[in-house]
Amino acid sequence: MSVYWNSRVRRLSPYIPGEQPKDRKFIKLNTNENPFPPSPKVVEAIEAALTEGGGRLRLYPDPACTELREAAARRYGVKPEQVFAGNGSDEVLAFAFGAFFGGGAESGGPAPAEDDGGGAILFPDISYSFYPVYADLWGIPYRTIALDENFSIRPEDYRIPSGGVIFPNPNAPTGRSLPPAEILSLAESLEAQKRVLILDEAYAAFGADSAVPGIKGHPNLLTVHTLSKSASLAGLRVGFAIGGEELIEGLCRMRDSFNSYTLDRLALAGAAAALSDAAYYDEINRRVIRTRERVSAALAGMGFTVIPSRANFVFVKPPAGPAFRGGAAFAKALRDRGILVRHFNKPRIADYLRISIGTDGEMDLFLTACGEITKQGG
Ligand code: PMP
């Protein structure tokens, strides 16, 4: 705490991202990055953006992100006016919380038990841990809804009065997904309350069905996407939202009250190229899916509990060994062998680990390490 901080900053409990080590070389299976390089067309487009016209970096970038939005619109079969781009989907999510959730009158934090939920937004108890951070930042009350005993979202639990709903599909860190029909039906029930459903599709390209085709009849549905995972561009920081034009305009109002140029020229050029090279990405992501299925079966064979995943990670519970118990001890044993995975020290999931899917070679080393740890007990 500092005397210079105002009460808003004092109240924040910021999100803690997964480790990006600099000291030694690890096999990184902790932040859901794609193990394959981005499309060569992305690198070409960035190089061209750097040099063309004698170097246009002296000029501001296009605040409307026109080329990127057109590329996303072609890829998803929507109009450019239905696309909003931002500096990573985290930024898009932050704007969406600010634009569509909370009235400004309520105060943030978990909603009191006696609250009927009318003003509080809803998200799952086990989900992306940035959601409560954004809610607190904007002073939006929230209530978490427990996943069922299989770690599935039960959409019917969200059909109650609320300030809006957000969850990822597939959910993170569980990897489980819901069919779009169930999501669209929930959007309809929220539309009756004039509330927004934000669907975070960060991992949808790894085998789940996107709800984007349902945008047309659902003006209160905003889908949020990222190039960090499926387009191998976590380092470029590009995300986008697809939704009805009223929602997109709301996001633009937020951005233009904050920073008109959230995406730089290099990011805009690289992202448009990535969105235009579906063939390359379909191929590498098919490989990630194949590896995920192989790793899931191998871990189940070693006695792990494996939640069926539609994402580029698996959520697993290691078998308890004589010298270790719980996810933290197993994560440490892997770290000692040069492999980073993600452990969340939270109720219900402290025994679990989230393992990002790497290359086949990386996953073979990971599986060998798991075999050693389960045999030796740590
Ligand atoms: N949503 C979910 C569910 C995520 O796991 C992540 C990655 N941490 C993001 C959004 C944000 O991704 P980015 O900001 O890299 O686009």
Boltz pocket constraint, residues with backbone or C-beta under 6 A from the ligand:
constraints:
  - pocket:
      binder: B
      contacts: [[A, 31], [A, 87], [A, 88], [A, 89], [A, 90], [A, 91], [A, 128], [A, 168], [A, 170], [A, 172], [A, 200], [A, 202], [A, 225], [A, 226], [A, 227], [A, 228], [A, 234], [A, 238], [A, 239]]
      max_distance: 6.0
